Amino acid sequence: MTNESKILAPLVPGEFWPAADRPTIYFIGVTTHQSTIMQMFPAWAEYLGIGDATVRGMNFPPNDRPEHYRRAVEFIRDDPLAQGALVTTHKLNVLRASRDLFDELDEFATLMHEVSSIAKRDGKLLGHAKDAITSGLSLNSIIGNGYWTNSRADLMVCGAGGASVALTWFVGQRSHGRNRPGRVVITDCDAMKLAELRSVHERANLDAPFEYHCVASTTDSDRLLESLSTGSLVVNATGLGKDAPGSPLSADAKWPDEAIAWDFNYRGDLVFLQQAELQAAQRHIRIVDGWEYFIHGWSRVIDEVFNLRLKWTEQLIRDLSALANRCRA
């Protein structure tokens, strides 16, 4: 069997899950079979020297039952050829349902109460939260060094899930000094998620002007968007536009001049970016999808799961990106 084998059907709750027949990294998500990683992984595996390894999805609806997440973690732990997993959308729920199954959690997983990477090493099950690294790398590639200092623009993050926790943790690091947004506006329709996010910020002793807004409708989000300063970065971290239809904003939302619209998604309807695109010419808005975030996220987790200990040079990232871009095209 080679890395050119056909894409395996995703595992879903309530069905029989066969043991892996070769080294496998699992992808715990919502619509994993639609992800570019399924076409991209063989080329990356060959380039990285991990031989006959493959990737297989595990599809769960958002906020699925805890026992389903627990079954996934136990399955990965107990199957000798299961190397580990990348977790998206369900990062908080996976750890909440199965924390006792992990032998070790890294600093970020403990702080953020989430896992984006599951690995096995020396008989131990390890949980890591990689988004704190990957969101920072992606953000820097978008705005460059010193953006906040030079612009004093705001940051608005729609959604208070795991990706938002990681991004706001990075932005709030005291080491940034004055290079931070004028405001960090965080919205969600779930007050409990906002409270959990605030708790992370307090425990981490972050230094940023955070605002937490529980929004009842897109009208509430639109009002906050309109209050942002010129050049603000607006992020869709809700999953809307990929895991579920729609956008956190309405079609009537008024974007700030020279804004940057960043969707953590790179596939799906991407309604959020479509809305920004309608005002892009008039307001000089820059549109950024989640492709680079996807590249950084997967490459870091593959490194951890297969214990590759890669040296993260600019050439390595360029090579991985080039291979991935061929599949996306």
C-alpha positions in Angstrom: 0.0 0.0 0.0 1.4 3.5 -0.9 0.6 7.1 -0.1 -1.3 7.3 -3.4 -4.1 5.1 -2.0 -7.7 6.3 -2.2 -9.1 8.7 0.4 -10.6 6.7 3.3 -14.2 7.4 4.3 -14.4 9.3 7.6 -15.3 7.6 10.8 -18.6 8.7 12.3 -20.4 8.1 15.6 -22.5 5.0 15.9 -20.6 3.0 13.2 -17.9 0.3 13.4 -14.4 1.7 13.4 -11.8 -0.6 11.9 -8.3 -0.6 13.2 -5.7 1.1 11.1 -3.7 -1.0 8.7 -0.7 1.4 8.5 0.5 4.4 10.5 -2.4 6.8 10.6 -3.0 10.4 11.8 -6.7 11.1 12.4 -8.4 14.3 11.7 -11.2 15.1 14.3 -13.5 17.7 12.7 -16.9 18.2 11.1 -16.5 17.7 7.3 -13.0 16.3 7.2 -13.6 14.5 3.9 -13.8 17.9 2.2 -10.5 19.1 3.5 -7.6 19.6 1.2 -5.4 17.7 3.6 -6.8 14.5 2.2 -5.2 15.2 -1.2 -2.2 17.0 0.3 -1.1 14.6 2.9 0.6 12.0 0.5 2.8 14.7 -1.0 3.8 16.0 2.5 4.3 12.4 3.8 6.7 11.7 0.9 8.6 15.0 1.4 8.9 14.5 5.2 10.0 10.9 4.9 7.1 9.3 6.8 6.7 6.6 4.3 3.4 4.7 4.1 1.5 6.9 6.6 -2.0 8.2 5.9 -4.7 10.4 7.2 -8.3 9.6 8.1 -11.1 11.8 9.2 -13.4 11.5 12.2 -16.6 13.5 11.6 -18.6 14.8 14.5 -21.3 17.5 14.5 -20.4 20.7 16.5 -20.9 20.2 20.3 -21.4 16.4 19.9 -22.0 14.1 22.9 -19.1 13.7 25.3 -19.0 10.0 24.9 -18.4 10.3 21.2 -15.3 12.4 21.8 -14.2 10.0 24.5 -14.5 7.1 22.1 -12.3 8.8 19.6 -9.5 9.5 22.1 -9.7 5.9 23.4 -9.6 4.5 19.9 -6.5 6.5 19.1 -4.9 5.5 22.4 -5.5 1.8 21.9 -4.8 1.2 18.2 -1.1 0.5 17.8 -1.0 2.0 14.3 -2.9 5.2 15.3 -0.2 7.8 15.6 -2.3 10.6 16.9 -4.7 13.3 15.7 -5.3 16.9 14.7 -8.4 18.3 16.3 -10.3 21.2 14.9 -13.7 22.7 15.9 -14.0 20.3 18.8 -10.7 21.2 20.7 -12.4 22.3 23.9 -15.0 19.5 23.9 -12.5 16.8 23.2 -10.4 17.7 26.3 -13.5 18.4 28.4 -14.8 14.9 27.7 -11.5 12.9 28.0 -9.0 14.9 30.1 -8.4 11.8 32.4 -7.3 9.8 29.4 -4.2 12.0 28.8 -1.0 11.2 30.6 0.5 14.6 29.8 -0.8 18.0 28.6 1.5 20.8 27.5 1.4 24.3 29.0 -1.0 25.7 26.4 -3.4 22.8 26.6 -3.6 23.2 30.4 -4.0 27.0 30.2 -6.5 27.0 27.3 -8.4 23.9 28.3 -8.2 22.5 24.8 -6.2 20.1 22.6 -5.5 20.6 18.9 -2.9 17.8 18.7 -3.0 14.3 20.2 0.3 12.3 20.1 1.6 9.0 21.6 5.1 8.7 22.9 6.7 5.9 25.0 3.3 4.5 25.9 1.9 7.8 27.0 -1.0 9.8 25.5 0.0 13.5 25.0 -2.2 16.5 24.4 -1.0 19.7 22.9 -2.5 23.1 22.0 -0.7 24.2 18.9 -2.9 27.1 18.0 -1.1 29.5 20.2 1.9 29.0 17.9 0.2 28.7 14.6 -2.2 31.7 15.1 0.7 33.9 15.9 2.7 32.8 12.9 -0.3 33.3 10.6 -1.1 36.7 12.2 2.5 38.0 11.7 2.5 36.9 8.1 -0.7 39.0 7.5 0.1 42.2 9.3 3.9 42.2 9.6 6.0 43.6 12.4 4.9 46.7 14.3 1.4 46.9 12.7 -0.4 47.8 15.9 2.2 50.3 17.0 2.0 52.1 13.7 -1.7 52.0 13.1 -3.3 51.8 16.6 -6.0 49.8 14.8 -8.4 47.5 16.7 -8.9 43.8 16.6 -12.3 42.2 16.5 -12.6 38.5 16.9 -16.0 36.9 16.2 -16.3 33.7 18.2 -14.8 32.7 21.6 -13.8 29.1 20.9 -10.4 27.5 20.8 -9.0 29.4 17.9 -10.0 32.7 19.5 -8.4 31.7 22.8 -5.1 31.1 21.0 -5.2 34.3 18.9 -6.1 36.6 21.8 -3.5 34.8 24.0 -0.8 35.6 21.4 -1.9 39.2 21.0 -2.0 39.8 24.7 1.6 38.8 25.5 3.4 41.4 27.5 6.5 40.9 25.4 4.7 42.8 22.6 5.0 46.0 24.6 3.2 48.9 22.8 2.7 46.7 19.7 -0.9 45.7 20.5 -4.4 46.7 19.2 -6.1 49.7 20.5 -9.0 47.5 21.5 -9.5 43.7 21.4 -13.3 43.2 20.9 -14.4 39.6 21.3 -18.0 38.5 20.5 -19.9 35.3 21.0 -23.6 34.3 21.4 -22.6 32.0 24.3 -21.9 33.9 27.6 -20.2 30.8 29.1 -17.6 30.7 26.3 -16.9 34.3 26.9 -16.5 33.7 30.6 -14.1 30.8 29.9 -12.1 33.0 27.5 -11.9 35.8 30.1 -10.7 33.3 32.7 -7.8 32.2 30.4 -6.8 35.8 29.9 -6.8 36.4 33.6 -4.8 33.3 34.5 -2.2 34.1 31.8 -1.9 37.7 33.1 -2.2 39.1 29.6 -1.8 42.8 28.8 -4.3 43.9 26.2 -7.5 46.0 26.3 -9.9 43.1 26.1 -13.7 43.6 25.7 -16.1 40.7 25.9 -19.5 41.1 24.2 -22.3 38.5 24.3 -24.2 39.2 21.1 -27.8 38.1 20.5 -27.9 38.8 16.8 -25.8 40.0 13.8 -27.2 43.4 14.6 -25.2 43.5 17.8 -22.0 42.4 15.9 -22.6 45.0 13.2 -22.8 47.7 15.8 -19.5 46.7 17.3 -17.9 46.4 13.8 -18.9 50.0 13.0 -17.2 51.2 16.2 -13.8 50.0 15.1 -11.0 52.3 14.0 -9.5 52.6 10.6 -7.2 49.6 9.6 -8.8 47.2 12.1 -8.4 43.5 11.7 -11.7 41.6 11.9 -11.6 37.8 12.3 -14.2 35.2 11.8 -13.4 32.4 14.3 -17.0 31.2 14.6 -16.9 28.3 12.0 -19.8 30.0 10.2 -19.3 29.7 6.5 -17.7 26.3 6.8 -19.1 24.1 9.6 -22.4 25.9 9.5 -24.0 28.3 7.0 -23.8 32.1 7.3 -21.7 34.8 8.9 -21.4 36.4 12.3 -22.2 39.7 10.5 -25.2 40.8 8.5 -25.2 41.8 4.8 -25.7 45.4 6.0 -22.6 45.5 8.2 -20.5 48.7 7.7 -16.8 47.8 7.6 -14.0 50.2 8.7 -11.9 51.8 6.1 -8.7 49.9 5.3 -9.8 46.9 7.3 -8.4 43.5 7.1 -11.0 40.7 6.9 -9.5 37.4 8.0 -11.5 34.2 8.0 -10.0 31.2 9.8 -11.7 29.1 7.2 -10.2 28.5 3.8 -13.1 26.4 2.4 -16.9 26.5 2.4 -19.2 29.4 1.4 -17.0 31.9 3.3 -19.9 34.3 3.5 -18.0 36.6 5.9 -15.4 37.2 3.2 -18.0 37.7 0.6 -19.6 40.4 2.7 -16.2 42.1 3.1 -15.5 41.8 -0.7 -18.6 43.8 -1.5 -17.1 46.8 0.3 -13.5 46.1 -0.5 -13.0 48.5 -3.4 -14.9 51.4 -1.7 -13.3 51.0 1.7 -9.9 49.5 0.6 -10.5 46.2 2.6 -7.9 43.4 2.4 -9.3 39.9 2.2 -7.5 37.0 3.8 -8.7 33.4 4.0 -7.5 30.7 6.4 -5.1 28.9 4.0 -1.9 29.9 5.6 -3.4 29.1 9.1 -4.2 25.7 7.7 -0.7 25.2 6.5 0.9 26.2 9.8 -1.6 24.2 11.8 -1.2 20.9 9.9 2.6 21.1 9.6 3.1 21.6 13.3 0.7 18.8 14.3 2.3 16.4 11.8 5.7 17.2 13.3 4.4 16.5 16.8 2.4 13.3 16.0 5.2 11.7 14.0 7.9 13.0 16.3 9.8 14.5 13.3 11.5 17.3 15.2 11.6 19.5 12.1 13.8 22.6 11.8 11.4 25.4 11.0 13.3 27.2 8.3 11.8 29.6 5.8 12.7 27.0 3.1 10.8 24.3 4.8 7.6 26.4 5.0 8.0 27.4 1.3 8.4 23.8 0.2 5.4 22.6 2.2 3.3 25.5 1.0 4.3 24.8 -2.6 3.2 21.2 -2.3 -0.1 22.2 -0.7 -0.8 24.9 -3.3 -0.7 22.3 -6.0 -3.4 20.4 -4.4 -5.5 23.5 -3.7 -5.2 24.5 -7.4 
